[in-house]
């Protein structure tokens, strides 16, 4: 279970980074 939450946190942060990149591009 711990590994799953770890992966979820990582993917969440990656998505946030992608959103930040998109907003910066616009």
Secondary structure by P-SEA (a helix, b strand, c coil): caaaaaaaaaaaaaaaaaaaaaaaac
